Amino acid sequence: EHNTEQIYNEIAYPLVEGVTEGYNGTIFAYGQTGSGKSFTMQGIVDPSTQKGIIPRAFEHIFESIQCAENAKFLVRASYLEIYNEDIRDLLGADTKQKLE
């Protein structure tokens, strides 16, 4: 019954805040096929309340970087899919390529 904005604010926001302070963070979506994991992570652009966790996290991180002074940042992200014991990086150049 929650929209992705509420999920982000309650669950992911504190984790991403920690990332902006230098900690590693992982958001793990687990569940049956068709249960809404991809929608929750990716979302849709319109209405903006349904943007997913990933675009919200990217906005949050890059806004924090813009506000930071006298600091350097290295941002690295992966979006892994594990399905039938095959692992793929959905942000990689070839999303069909299996990872070891």
C-alpha positions in Angstrom: 0.0 0.0 0.0 3.1 2.3 0.0 4.3 4.2 -3.0 8.0 4.3 -3.9 8.5 7.7 -2.4 7.3 6.5 1.0 9.5 3.3 0.7 12.5 5.4 -0.2 12.0 7.9 2.6 11.5 5.2 5.3 14.0 2.6 4.2 16.5 3.8 1.6 17.1 7.4 2.6 19.0 6.6 5.9 21.1 4.1 4.0 22.0 6.6 1.2 22.7 9.2 3.8 25.3 6.8 5.2 26.7 6.4 1.7 27.2 10.1 1.5 29.2 9.9 4.7 31.6 7.3 3.3 29.9 4.0 4.2 29.1 1.3 1.7 25.5 0.5 1.3 23.4 -2.3 -0.3 19.7 -2.4 -1.0 18.5 -6.0 -1.6 15.2 -6.6 -3.2 14.1 -10.2 -2.8 10.8 -12.0 -3.7 8.8 -14.0 -6.1 8.7 -13.2 -9.8 6.1 -10.6 -10.4 6.1 -9.3 -6.9 7.2 -5.7 -7.8 11.0 -5.8 -7.1 12.0 -4.2 -10.5 9.2 -1.6 -10.2 10.2 -0.6 -6.7 13.9 -0.3 -7.8 13.3 1.4 -11.2 9.9 2.9 -10.9 8.3 5.2 -13.5 9.0 8.9 -14.3 5.4 10.1 -14.0 4.0 10.6 -11.5 7.1 11.6 -9.6 5.9 9.8 -6.5 6.5 6.5 -8.4 10.2 7.1 -9.3 12.1 4.1 -8.1 14.7 3.7 -5.4 17.6 3.8 -7.9 16.8 7.2 -9.5 16.0 8.6 -6.0 19.3 7.4 -4.6 21.2 8.8 -7.6 19.6 12.2 -7.1 20.2 12.1 -3.4 23.9 11.2 -3.9 24.7 13.7 -6.6 22.8 16.5 -4.7 25.0 15.8 -1.7 28.1 15.9 -3.8 27.1 19.3 -5.3 26.8 20.7 -1.8 30.0 19.3 -0.4 33.1 21.5 -0.2 36.8 20.4 -0.2 36.0 16.8 -0.8 36.5 14.2 -3.6 34.1 11.5 -4.4 34.2 8.2 -6.3 30.7 6.9 -7.1 30.4 3.4 -8.3 27.1 1.5 -8.6 25.9 -1.8 -9.7 22.4 -3.2 -10.2 22.7 -7.0 -10.0 20.1 -9.5 -11.0 20.3 -13.0 -9.7 18.0 -15.3 -11.6 18.3 -19.1 -11.9 21.8 -18.9 -10.4 22.9 -16.5 -13.2 24.2 -13.1 -12.2 24.0 -10.0 -14.5 24.8 -6.4 -13.9 21.8 -4.5 -15.3 23.8 -1.2 -15.4 26.7 -2.8 -17.4 27.3 -2.3 -21.1 25.9 -5.8 -21.9 23.0 -6.6 -19.6 22.8 -10.2 -21.1 26.4 -11.0 -20.1 26.6 -13.4 -17.1 29.0 -12.5 -14.4 31.2 -15.1 -12.6 
